[in-house]
Amino acid sequence: MLHVVPLGDAVEHEADDDCVCGPTLKPVAGADGFVVWIMIHHSLDGRETSEDDH
C-alpha cells in the first residue's frame, strides 16, 4: 500500500490507517487491471481550504 502524505503539515502523519487525519483508502486500477491501494492522508493545516479558492 502506498501512502500520500502532505509535507510540512501542522502534525506528523503516521503511515497507517490510525493516523490522526483520518486518511481515505482509495483503489487505483492501472491499464492492465492491476489494482494498487493508496492511503490518502488529509492535511490539518487548512491548505485544502485555501487551494479550493484558486
N, C-alpha and C positions, 0 to 999 in steps of 0.2 A: 504494500500500500504506500502511496506517495502522500506527503503532507505539503500543503501550500500554506505558508505561514507569513503574515505581514512582518516586515522588517521594521525595527525601530518603534515598536508599539509601546503602549503605556504599561503593558505587562509582558513577562516572558511566557511564551506558549509552551505547553507540554505536547510532545509528539504522540498523543493518544486521544481517544475519544472522551476522556475525562477532563480535557482542557477547560479552563475557566470561561473561555469564549463561546463554548457550545458549538463546536465545529459541525459542519454538514458533510455527510458521506455521499459522494456522487460517483456513479459508474460512467466511464467514458469508453465507448467502443471504437476501436480502430477500424480501418478499411478492411482488414482481414477478419473482422468479427471478434477478435480478442478483446476482452474487457479488462480495463485497469480501473481499480478503485482509487479515488482521490479524496482525501480528507481536507476540506477547505476550512481553514481557521478564519475567524472574524476579528477584525481589529477592534480594540476597545478604546482607541483614542479619538474616535469620531471621524476618521478620514473618509469613510464611505459617504457620510452626510455631505461633506464639502465637495467630494468628487461628483456627486449627483447634481450639484448646482452648475457644473460646467457644460 
